[in-house]
Amino acid sequence: MSRMNLLSVENIRKYYGPDPVLDGVTFDIHPGERVGLVGPNGTGKSTLMKIIAGREDADAGTCVVHPGIRMGYLEQQPEVSDRTLFEEAHLALADLVTLQKDAVAVAEELAKEQDPKEHERLAIRYDHLQQELLRMDAYNVEYKIERVLQGLGFPESQWQTPVSALSGGEQNRLMLAKLLLAEPELMLLDEPSNHLDLAATEWLESFLTQSDASVLVVSHDRYFLDKVTNRTLELFRGTVDTYAGNFSAYLTQKEERLLVQKRTWEKQQEEIAKAEDFIRRNHYGMKAAQAEDRRKKLERIERIDPPREISAPPMGLRAKDRSGDIVLRATDLTKGFDHILFENVSFDIERGQRWGLLGPNGCGKSTLLKCLQGLLEPDHGTVQLGQGVKIGYFDQQLHSVNGESLVVDAIRPSGKEMDEPARRSLLARFGITGDQVFQTVDSLSGGERCRVAMARLASEEANFLILDEPTNHLDLWARDALEKNIETFEGTVLFVSHDRYFINKTADHLLIIEPDRVRVVSGNYQTWQWTLAAGATTEKETVLKEGKDELWKRSNLKKEKKGAKTAPPLHEPEKPKPKPQNDKPAKKKRKFPYRKVVDIEDEIFIRETRQQSLQEELLTPAVLRDGEKVKQLQAELDAETDALKTLYEHWEEATELNW
């Protein structure tokens, strides 16, 4: 028996010029499917979503929605009203409220009705309404609204705010809240996490995975796609290819398909080239009949499409000069407007480090970046730049490039000459080529403007990059290229991003703005998540003490085997005995850079927790049945084991030399 189609898209075509944007798009969506729609910028993902939602007409083809289901589309342009935020959210449940009123009206009629047949009809009607109300959880309406508003980052203090007083991003979040509250059987979501902070994005992931609704979602958030989707559609060159599983599964399958496509296509191209060469050489000779026969066969051959290989521009960020060891020192920074955003923030950034700045919307991340550059004065505290530091700033509003300038002129670096061929070559590295370089910046798409601003940044050849949401408007492949650029960049980087995959891939330190403090984490996003998973600080301290005692035992065991003197437990350090003044042994050289013992112990604790988690996961039946998953987890476990081995040695050296 075939599965019911909630949505059937058949041979959709759409033209905006001589070439089609959509050229025969065909797919179905079934109940329970959460489908990710991926593809490079400009391939028509949003256009396809609008056609399915009925907001735009296709030039050919059909979209059929099953008549028994409701479809909801996340509008990108919210309607401004004088209602409060809570009242506007309540409108999403208008059908539910109507159902409640119908039930009350039928109950009143039932109480008055004397005719047995009519009484029976009303009773059946009332039972049906009650079943619907129970199914839709109608008696928890207020709770449902509160849950969704809080989950999407609207505190209770904001619920009575007029919609007209909300920012653009808040109004977009309200549109998402209304869609979730309406609970359609099929949701069309175009970049739903665009205006969400990390906490709200994680809440949305949980909501969608627990919902019974089917989903078609466009997103550039790889963590989101991995968590939410169970099927992937790739839109490229006007058509769709389908893949089983989430985005990570898609990447694996895509690589395998590309290998087959390349071999098949290259083989046919080789055969075509041989046939064309034979025809060219023998067109008028003794083998002319054979040449003509081959020509006819060549005309009838079904040409294989080129491999669907999606590539991103290589970009190219480099630092011209080397800075000092300390790139930036912030001391007791405090800044606020109508309320304090951050207070007494102190940290050092060293050359070569890559820092990610995290925190909820409105916590002051962009403000802090501006204070660090001197674009804003802090209320208190100081910022010192190291020797030879040159800042390159990428702001999310793209103010670094003049919208009215030609692209080729907009990327001129300040303080140095760069001729037009060099500028065009630089733009080409960021995927801006041909006539695009002679268009105005404002005429480009969001992704193209972002890449122009990135090219402008590259032209400066700064050694300290400060990036405010650099992945905005970049597709998944461009983000991957940017990650590789930052990983190989010889200077120092500080960035703000909501893209958890990007943070995890590039950061080696995190600066996390929390409601009551600013926390520094040595590691990436995954390290931060392991730290949170380890429990509250008070609980962690108890476990950490036990872990330190275990480290002490392990270290002493190694030393006893070597015949060395053992050390006392870590939480009861022994003070070094003074040496005679005439006894001046040569100081032992460090194998590892200086690092506080407590910092090393904290990282050991985190990695040991992760190691134990991996060991437990490897023993689960579901994993043992999945050979690829076993390989992946074993590789992660081996990496943690190697890292811990180095950390134990570093800890031993630090406890010996840090006195």
Protein Blocks (a to p, Z undefined) as FASTA:
>chain_A
ZZddfbdcehiacdfbfbdfbgoiacdddehiacdddddehilmmmmmmmmnopaccfbd
cddddfkbccddddfbdcddfbdfklmmmmmmmmmmmmmmmmmmmmmmmmmpmblklmmm
mmmmmmmmmmmmmmnopmlmmmmmmmmmmmnopafklmmpcfklpcfklmmmmmmmmmmm
nopabdcdehkllmpcfklmmmmmmmmmmpmbdcddddfbfklmmmmpccdcddeehiac
ddeddfklmmmmmmmmmmmmmmmmmmmmmmmmmmmmmmmmmmmmmklmmmmmmmmmmmmp
ccddddfddcddebjaddfbdcdfblbdcehiacdfkbcfbghiacdddehiacddedde
hilpmmmmmmmnopaccfbdcddddehiacddddfklpmpcfkbcfklmmpcehiacdfk
lmmmmmmmnopahjllmpcfklpcfklmmmmmmmmmmmnopabdcdehklgoiafklmmm
mmmmmmmpcbdcddddfblklmmmmpcbdcdddfkbccddeddfklmmmmmmnopfklmm
mmmmmmmmmmmmmmmmmmmmnopacdddfklccddddddfklccdddddfbdcddfklmm
mmmmmmmmmmmmmmmmmmpmklmmmmklmmmmmmmmmmmmmmmmmmmmmmmmmmmmmZZ
